[in-house]
Amino acid sequence: KREVCTFCEKPVYFSERASADDKVFHKACFRCEECKTMLSLGKYASMGGRTFCKPCFKKMFLTKGNYSEGFGTMKPQHEFEAKKSGSPAGSPGPSKKEESSIPEAKITC
């Protein structure tokens, strides 16, 4: 069975193969989702199945000060409160004392 690139869905040959986070892709297809810079193994960060160059990853984290909101998702507390109250996603944020939980991110060096 031939391996298929996660990004372009074309066959990946051994000489152009790269693998990260249990995904296979062409070296040329492995790019930052934010700035489209070509990434290399060991010089990227990923979260929630999305890959970024380290400067973009850091920038997105710093915009909100936490991983969830910086990457366009609700904080776990918001998700729980929305499910509990039946309110739609994107409801107002929690109080300052609830902001201590940060989801785990994978950063490679």
ChimeraX attribute file (.defattr): number of C-alpha atoms within 10 A of each C-alpha:
attribute: neighborCount
match mode: 1-to-1
recipient: residues
	/A:1	3
	/A:2	8
	/A:3	15
	/A:4	17
	/A:5	21
	/A:6	16
	/A:7	13
	/A:8	12
	/A:9	12
	/A:10	13
	/A:11	15
	/A:12	19
	/A:13	14
	/A:14	9
	/A:15	8
	/A:16	11
	/A:17	17
	/A:18	19
	/A:19	14
	/A:20	15
	/A:21	11
	/A:22	6
	/A:23	13
	/A:24	20
	/A:25	23
	/A:26	22
	/A:27	18
	/A:28	13
	/A:29	19
	/A:30	25
	/A:31	18
	/A:32	22
	/A:33	15
	/A:34	13
	/A:35	11
	/A:36	12
	/A:37	15
	/A:38	15
	/A:39	19
	/A:40	15
	/A:41	13
	/A:42	10
	/A:43	12
	/A:44	23
	/A:45	22
	/A:46	19
	/A:47	17
	/A:48	12
	/A:49	9
	/A:50	12
	/A:51	22
	/A:52	25
	/A:53	22
	/A:54	18
	/A:55	13
	/A:56	18
	/A:57	22
	/A:58	15
	/A:59	12
	/A:60	20
	/A:61	16
	/A:62	12
	/A:63	12
	/A:64	13
	/A:65	14
	/A:66	17
	/A:67	23
	/A:68	20
	/A:69	15
	/A:70	18
	/A:71	16
	/A:72	10
	/A:73	14
	/A:74	19
	/A:75	22
	/A:76	15
	/A:77	15
	/A:78	18
	/A:79	17
	/A:80	12
	/A:81	17
	/A:82	17
	/A:83	12
	/A:84	9
	/A:85	9
	/A:86	9
	/A:87	11
	/A:88	10
	/A:89	13
	/A:90	12
	/A:91	12
	/A:92	9
	/A:93	14
	/A:94	12
	/A:95	7
	/A:96	7
	/A:97	7
	/A:98	12
	/A:99	14
	/A:100	8
	/A:101	13
	/A:102	12
	/A:103	11
	/A:104	10
	/A:105	11
	/A:106	12
	/A:107	16
	/A:108	12
	/A:109	8
